[in-house]
């Protein structure tokens, strides 16, 4: 289930700041047409902090219905409240999600034992595959490898989205993990090295724009075609970098707006990029042959 490229989907809004259902369906169809391995709605890139819980589930349901079982849908149902994460994950299972993305609890900064109990409680409560999401830059806590290996013993905890940015930690995880536990990069620029080191792929921001290129790179890496994988990586590196010139998902949504995939709408406290950065994004897209 967790092999390949999984797009961390944006959540499109209309001019009234409501979820743009038509644009969301269009984005899902675009992803399917380009051969994506799977979709991850309502993660960080989906502006989960400003989407209500009801909207969260609505987005997941729209994506599931539009996908029609063609690829796995990994529902973003994490929370810094364990009870709330369980509630949303149960709903996600009922509406047909294939798995759940569970971010490390943010702001309340649990201990390693607290992290362990949080994820284990969710895994015990809902019989659904779980991808743990480690992103210390967002949550202020790192899931230590010892803790992750304890979690990997649970039959429902089957993967990790590794966005620590620390290759040493990633290699430690890859060395120690069970054979049936998947490790995916949470950073596009580290997707290639992590895959070559034994990872399963990437949960990608850039694949909102270039799903086919991300898929080609990861497939090439997994089959050992290093020359092709490296070539694609370096060709896309300017795009990877451009996706983080401002806080994600500001650049990717702005780029998608330039491409006509959605309207450039955000919910505060996120806001449109500076004119300078928008011009830079446009140049990158033109250089990449996307405009």
Secondary structure, DSSP 4 states (H G I P E B T S, - for coil): ---EEEEE----B-TTSSB-HHHHHHHHHHHHHTT-SEEE-SSTTTTGGGS-HHHHHHHHHHHHHHHTTSSEEEEE---SSHHHHHHHHHHHHHTT-SEEEEEPP-SS---HHHHHHHHHHHHHHS-SEEEEEE-HHHHS----HHHHHHHTTSTTEEEEEE-S--HHHHHHHHHHS-TT-EEEESSGGGHHHHHHTT--EEEESTHHHHHHHHHHHHHHHHHT-HHHHHHHHHHHHHHHHHTTSSSTTHHHHHHHHHTTSS-----TT--PPPHHHHHHHHHHHHHTT--
